[in-house]
């Protein structure tokens, strides 16, 4: 039920983080506000495929 996903920055489109999510609780793509070391600021990161 838990699956690994990759998070990409919405500004620079780079894949910075990997995390796990529960597909039953979060069937849609997740969004988190995290630090991007390339942009050097906190940005929204979206789940990629």
Secondary structure, 3 states (H helix, E strand, C coil): CEEEEEEEECCCCCEEEEEEEECCCCCCCCEEEEEECCCCEEEEEEEEC
